[in-house]
Amino acid sequence: MCGRITQKSNPKVLGLKIATLVEPLYQTEPIPPRYNGAPGQQHWVIRQHPQTGERHLDRLWWGLIPHWTKEIAPKHKPINATAERVASAPMFRAAYARRRCLVPVDNFFEWAKTGGKGPKQPYAVAMKTGEPFALAGIWESWRHPETDDIVRTFCVITTAANGLIAGIHDRMPVILDPQSYDRWLSPIEPDPRDLLVPYPDAPITLWPISLRINSFANDDAALLERMA
């Protein structure tokens, strides 16, 4: 699964050279970087307008709420959708067909089981170049039944782990090449499932990090330091 991300780069860099920043978000004060981004928080997401084709970087809540949900306080807000079921599961299929997005990150994190009874060992995963990259996501727009407020949410699609990550976990988020951004964001193509595959090993690196990552209250650059 994918349960933590880093969005530490400047938002203009997280636009991945394809999206413009939604300026009203910066009218008060800059949004601080996230070193330990968790579900239930707002994060940067790239979406494409279905009519104009404009691509914007804006803030959505991590934890998908389908548009048809009638609960006042939805209990089930999945943070991940599997590549194997995203096109068919009722929770995800409408968003997958019409509301796909990119989740720009600097890192994501996975946890490996240890030989003993202690806590799992966390690892940071990044591109060897250090540049941000895009995870495949889907998003929804839900209207609160009492307040009538619009709440926009997203989740990340996962697939089988590649050879590198398989040593610590059996799943990984779907990483998209820049050449695939157009197809993924396009509303014309309803099912680009050939993109939902493990990313090649060679461009990726990973390293063990502190157990401090286990608490999202810890949100600082030291979290990314390599542990012995």
Long-range contacts (C-beta under 8 A, 24 or more apart in sequence): 1-79, 1-80, 1-158, 1-171, 2-79, 2-80, 2-108, 2-110, 2-135, 2-156, 2-158, 2-171, 2-172, 2-173, 3-38, 3-39, 3-79, 3-80, 3-109, 4-36, 4-37, 4-38, 4-108, 4-109, 4-213, 4-216, 5-34, 5-37, 5-43, 5-103, 5-105, 5-107, 5-108, 5-109, 5-135, 6-34, 6-35, 6-36, 6-37, 6-105, 6-106, 6-107, 6-108, 6-109, 6-124, 6-224, 7-33, 7-34, 7-37, 7-43, 7-44, 7-104, 7-105, 7-106, 7-132, 8-33, 8-34, 8-35, 8-106, 8-221, 9-33, 9-104, 9-106, 9-132, 11-44, 11-57, 13-132, 14-44, 14-57, 14-104, 14-132, 15-46, 15-57, 15-104, 16-46, 16-102, 16-104, 16-132, 16-134, 16-178, 16-181, 18-46, 18-55, 18-181, 19-46, 19-55, 19-56, 19-57, 19-102, 20-54, 20-55, 20-56, 20-57, 21-56, 21-57, 22-56, 22-57, 22-58, 22-59, 25-58, 25-59, 31-59, 34-219, 35-219, 35-220, 35-221, 35-223, 35-224, 36-213, 36-216, 36-218, 36-219, 36-223, 37-62, 37-105, 37-216, 38-62, 38-216, 39-63, 39-77, 39-79, 41-216, 43-103, 43-154, 44-103, 44-104, 45-101, 45-102, 45-103, 45-104, 45-137, 45-139, 45-154, 46-101, 46-102, 46-103, 46-104, 46-134, 46-185, 47-99, 47-101, 47-139, 47-185, 48-101, 48-185, 48-186, 48-187, 50-98, 50-187, 55-185, 57-104, 60-101, 60-139, 60-152, 60-153, 60-154, 61-151, 61-152, 61-153, 61-154, 62-153, 62-154, 62-155, 63-153, 63-155, 64-91, 64-92, 64-95, 64-138, 64-139, 64-140, 64-153, 64-154, 64-155, 65-140, 65-142, 65-151, 65-153, 66-91, 66-94, 66-95, 66-140, 66-142, 67-94, 67-140, 67-141, 67-142, 67-143, 69-142, 70-145, 71-145, 72-144, 72-145, 72-146, 77-153, 78-155, 79-155, 79-156, 80-155, 80-156, 80-157, 80-158, 80-173, 81-138, 81-155, 81-156, 81-157, 81-158, 82-157, 82-158, 82-159, 82-171, 83-157, 83-158, 83-159, 83-174, 83-193, 83-196, 83-197, 86-138, 86-157, 86-196, 87-191, 87-193, 92-138, 92-155, 95-138, 95-139, 95-140, 96-138, 96-191, 97-190, 97-191, 98-187, 98-190, 99-138, 99-139, 99-140, 99-141, 100-136, 100-137, 100-138, 100-139, 100-184, 100-185, 100-192, 101-137, 101-138, 101-139, 101-154, 101-185, 102-134, 102-135, 102-136, 102-137, 102-176, 102-181, 102-184, 102-185, 103-134, 103-135, 103-136, 103-137, 103-154, 103-156, 104-132, 104-133, 104-134, 104-135, 105-132, 105-133, 105-134, 105-135, 106-130, 106-132, 107-224, 108-135, 108-173, 109-209, 109-213, 110-165, 110-168, 110-169, 110-172, 110-206, 111-168, 111-169, 112-167, 112-168, 112-169, 119-211, 119-214, 121-168, 121-208, 122-208, 122-209, 122-210, 122-211, 122-213, 122-214, 123-168, 123-206, 123-207, 123-208, 123-209, 124-206, 124-207, 124-209, 124-223, 124-224, 125-165, 125-172, 125-204, 125-205, 125-206, 126-204, 126-205, 126-206, 127-203, 127-204, 127-205, 128-203, 128-204, 128-205, 129-203, 133-175, 133-176, 134-175, 134-176, 134-178, 134-181, 135-173, 135-174, 135-175, 135-176, 136-173, 136-174, 136-175, 136-176, 136-184, 136-195, 136-196, 157-196, 159-196, 159-197, 159-198, 160-198, 161-198, 162-198, 162-199, 162-200, 162-201, 162-204, 163-201, 164-201, 164-204, 164-206, 165-204, 165-206, 168-206, 172-198, 172-199, 174-199, 175-199
